[in-house]
Amino acid sequence: MPENKENRISRKATLEQRLQFAENLKKYRMQRHMSQEQLAQLIGTSVFSISRWERAKHHPPRTTIKLLKLIGVL
C-alpha cells in the first residue's frame, strides 16, 4: 500500500514543524502561568518530555498532539 504524505510527516516531524510546535507549547504554558511539571501532569507525560518538546529536540506522538488540541494548546 503506498504511503501518503500525511503519514510520512506524522511519523517524523520536520525541524520546521518541531520549532512551530515548541513555540506554541511554550507560549500556551507561559500564558497560563504553568510550570512544565504542571503541564506534564495535566497531559500525563514527564517533565523531561515537555522540556524536549519546548526545545524542539523531539516531537510528541500523535495521541499526545490530539490531546493537546483538545485542551487548546494547538
N, C-alpha and C positions, 0 to 999 in steps of 0.2 A: 504494500500500500504506500503510495507516495506521501511524503511528509510535506505539510503546508508550512508557510512562513510563520504563522502564529504559533504553531507547535515548536518550531525551532527557537523562536525568541523566548517563549515561556520557559524552556529548559535552561537556557543560558542567556542571561541578560547582558546586553551590551554595556560598555562603560557609560555611554550617554544615559541609558535607562537607569543604571545604578546611581549615577550622580543626581539625576532628577528625583528619583525615589528618596535618596538620602536627604536632599534639600527639603522635600515635602514632609518627611517624617520628623526631622528635627524642628522644622517650623511649627508643625502641629503640636509637638510636645512642649516647646517653649511657650507658645501662645496660651497653653493651658496650665502653665507653671508646674509641669510634671517632671519628675526625675526619670532617668532611664529605668530605674528599678520599678517605679510606679507603672510606667507603660508596659514593661515586661510582665508584671503581674496581671495587668489588665488583659493582655492578649495571650498569656500563658506561654511565655518564652523566657529566655535568660537575658540578663543584663548584657552579657557578652555578645549575644546576637544583636541586640538593639545598637550597641556600640559599633559593631562591624557594619551594620546597615547604614548608620548615620555617617560613617566614614567611607561609604561606597566600596568597602572591601569585599562585600558579599551581598547577595540579593536573597530575600526571603522566598520560601516555597509558595507555590500558587495558593495553597489553602490559607496561608497567613496573609497574603495580599488580599484575598477575598474578605477575610475578617477585618482587615484594616479599612477596606472600602465600606464595610457595614458600619463601622464606628465613625466614619467620616474623615479618616486620615487622608485618603486619596480621592 
